[in-house]
Amino acid sequence: MAKAASKNAKIKDLKAAADAKNWTKVIRTVRSPKTGSYTFKESIVHKDKIKEHIGQ
């Protein structure tokens, strides 16, 4: 018989899932100065700082 998950573990998982919803993956195109080709830069940013990150 399998062990039952403790109540504290379930609450911890719910908090982590709620916090994870505040983060967003941002993908930017960056042009290479040497070749002129485009590359993609991916980063994980908090949802409150997306506009600051894109403006860089």
Contacts in CASP RR format, 6 or more apart in sequence:
PFRMAT RR
TARGET T0000
AUTHOR 0000-0000-0000
METHOD contacts of the structure
MODEL  1
MAKAASKNAKIKDLKAAADAKNWTKVIRTVRSPKTGSYTFKESIVHKDKI
KEHIGQ
22 46 0 8 1.000
22 47 0 8 1.000
22 48 0 8 1.000
23 44 0 8 1.000
23 45 0 8 1.000
23 46 0 8 1.000
23 47 0 8 1.000
24 44 0 8 1.000
24 45 0 8 1.000
24 46 0 8 1.000
24 47 0 8 1.000
24 50 0 8 1.000
25 42 0 8 1.000
25 43 0 8 1.000
25 44 0 8 1.000
25 45 0 8 1.000
26 42 0 8 1.000
26 43 0 8 1.000
26 44 0 8 1.000
26 45 0 8 1.000
26 50 0 8 1.000
26 53 0 8 1.000
26 54 0 8 1.000
27 40 0 8 1.000
27 41 0 8 1.000
27 42 0 8 1.000
28 40 0 8 1.000
28 41 0 8 1.000
28 43 0 8 1.000
28 54 0 8 1.000
29 38 0 8 1.000
29 39 0 8 1.000
29 40 0 8 1.000
29 41 0 8 1.000
30 38 0 8 1.000
30 39 0 8 1.000
30 40 0 8 1.000
30 41 0 8 1.000
31 37 0 8 1.000
31 38 0 8 1.000
32 38 0 8 1.000
32 39 0 8 1.000
43 53 0 8 1.000
45 53 0 8 1.000
END
